[in-house]
Amino acid sequence: MLGTGTIPLIGYQEVAFGVPPSAETALADGLPPALLDLLACIGQVALQRGQPLYLVGGPVRDLLLRRPVMDIDLVTEGDAVDLARAVAQRFGGQVSAVSQFLTAKVRFPLWTVDLATARREIYPSPGALPVVQPGSIHDDLARRDFTINAIAIDLTPARWGHLLDPFGGYGDVQGRLVRILHDRSFQDDATRILRALRYEQRLGFALEAHTCYALKRDRGFLDTISGDRLRREVERVFQEPMPERVLGRAHDLGVLGSLFPGLQWGEEHRQALIRWREEGREVSPLLFLALLAYPLSLERAEALVRRLRLPRRWAEVVRHTLQAREIVARWASPPRPSQVIESLAPLRPEAVEACAILSTEQAHRQTLRAYLDTWRSLRPRLSAMDLLALGVPQGPWVGRLLAELRARVADGLLATEEEERAYVRRRLHTLKEEP
Ligand code: CTP
């Protein structure tokens, strides 16, 4: 057990902001007892195999911040896959996702833990995937992105709860700073530029001064990142609790423009999204893609689709946003609800939402809100079965008449079920003359 207020630092640099609290306390406060028991058992098996075991990265940072822990990331010196198999066999887990980088997942009935072999990484060229070799826990912490993610808690029984903090990560947790470990960090892996902004905004931290300088200096290295990797980072931005903050910061630091020329997140985005949220509206991750695509030209939008190798659904959001923008731009006088439904119904909702947020005409924004709130879910009272019962022949006419009914209901021309029936009967007389 550790005494309060003391923590054995394992021969590494002193922290800048006083003595860290007991990581043992942080573990006990932050993780459920049954999970702690499981980790202790894994530590015991690792010890029997002569392998030290550590909790590392995000979970340590979140424990020290007293935030909920999302993943359990463990690192061992030595073969993590063998250890994963041994642990799974002993405690009834299943091993999966074994990778060439000597990592594995072990699924237990209640928890999943990730186990990795401590490794060192060498970046052969900027943006390339690193060359990976097994290494020590120190190597493993030294290859990481930021000091706050380069802390480990020892889970080996005799050293349970000891903190390994070679880069002053605890001090940066206390000082609420995102700090790179070395000057070329963003050049090695420019996805860290977006990671830095995500952590900064999610945790309410600030970029440490030199980190901020290096980030601005090296933002051009985003060009070295493959489309797939870049898209995955962008997706993680969209999945943050407040993506708009990350995007705003990325815009201000010139990162958005380096990510893809023409992307913007200005004051009007900020204000418009505040209003949107205040109206109690949903904000889905892909809405942010639509908002970014909104000002692009057709060519630039297609270039964005190619650069980020967007999957079908994402590409559709981009293309539909431009289509919706063009449709709305053609509205000279207020369009009838049925016209709005007809033109916008085939488009993805995020595309229409982006127009409802960013359109400069207040009247257009109101029309789009009416579409999203009411018109798009309007349906005739009669069903396909009712139409068949009225004598509409099976086949395309059923769908066409339902669409006609829907349009007339939306425009307020058919107020009751009886009026709908009367309309269908009238149409039945004219059907024969139509193609
Ligand atoms: N990491 C890194 N450089 C990267 C990606 C990841 O150094 N480009 C390291 C960090 O130490 C990070 C760990 O790998 O803590 C795990 O990565 P990830 O799961 O992406 O990060 P978390 O810190 O768990 O972040 P989040 O809270 O967003 O899940």
Residues whose N, C-alpha, C, O or C-beta is under 5 A from the ligand:
A	BS01	CTP	G57 G58 R143 R144 D145 N149 D189
